[in-house]
Amino acid sequence: MSESPIVYLIYGIPGSGRREVLFDLIEGGVAPGSQVLYFKPEGEAAAAHDEQIEALDNVSVVPWQLKDGKVAHGKITAAPETILFIAPGDSDPADVAEALQNWSSHNQCELGRILTVVHSSFLMAEPKAQAWFDACIHFSDVVLLNRREEVDNKWVQSFEERYRKLCYPCRFILVKRGRVPNPPEVLNPEARRLSLFFDTLIPIEEDGLEGDELPEDQKPDKYIERLESGQRAYPVPDIRKWLKAE
């Protein structure tokens, strides 16, 4: 086991079942007695599994928010082996990824995996929100398809096939009644993400290559790259345009 705490991040919109998945992963994927630090996004509506997560003896909860591009959080009193972040459901995935990378490096933590919980019926009803999910999945090792009660198998197959044709290496797993088939497998810290942003790469002599001529592992990440103006080179649509007010 790594001496440094292992960090996991879960993307997903409010109502997608992120907390029920989190509870299942802790119960079924974390060794009994292993200390877990759960970073809970501030300002989100209560979910059915909040009390169950917070009642677990090995879990400490810390409220957090994305503030000025950084992870802002309450006091940490635990010494965890596993750290689980839930990204704010209305946030920009690139901003969260950048903030998490900086926080993990500063706190000498190791990134395990990034997960995206897909609210399938929401995305089927709001196909224009696909670009936001694309950004989440760009950074993700595992994609968990949840809330599938109102979608058919054809939609699920089409969703997965699109990413396979684009050569995304992440795994696609169906969530059934809030549970994943194999929690330890989901938490296995083997990188399967398309993005190389979190990876420590060995510098290679570039021989004067620039821009598009650079090999993939030397190019800036598509979603992280900024223009001289400071704006993202490939901005992510604001998911709040499609989220219905509660």
C-alpha positions, 0 to 999 in steps of 0.5 A: 500500500502506498504511504501517501493517501490515495485520492479519488474524485467523483464527477456528476450532476446533482441527483445522479446518485454520486453519494449512493455510489460513494457509500457503496465504494466505501462499504465494499471497496475500502478495507475495514478500519481503513480511515477515509476522508470524504470531501463533501461539496458545500451548498448542495441539497441533502441526499438520501445516503448522506446520513449513512456515509457520515455514520460510518465509523471510519469516515471523516467528513470535510466540507469543501468548495471550489474557490478562486480555482483552488480547493477550499475546505474545513479543518482536517483532523483525521490521518486518512489512507483514502481521500474521496472528493465529490466534485460540485455538481454544477462545476467546470470539470477542468477547474476541478481537475486543476484544483485537485492536482494542485491540492494533491501535489501540495499535500503529497497525496497520490491520485488513484482514480477519477470517476464520472457518475452519469445521470443517464435519463438526464443526458438522454433528455438534454443531449446538448449537455453532452459536451460537459460530460465529455469533459468529465469523461476526458479526465475519468478512469471509470464511467458509471452509468446510473439513473437508467430507469427511463433509458433503453439498452440502445441508448446505453450501447450508443453512449458507450460506442461513441467513446470507444470509437474515439479510443477512450481507454476508460471503463464503462460500468452499469450501476444497479440499485446504487451499487457497482458490481465490483467496488475494489475493481473500481477503486483499483488505482490503475490509470485508464484515463485519456488525459495525461494531466495528472501523470508524471511524465519523463521529459523527452528531447523535443528536437525543436518541435512545437504546437501540433508537432509535439507528441501527445504526451508533450502537448498541453491538456485539451481542457486545461490549456489557457490562451494568453488572455487567461481563458481556456483554449477549449472552454466547457459549457456551463452545465447550469444551463440544463440543470433544473432549479430545485 
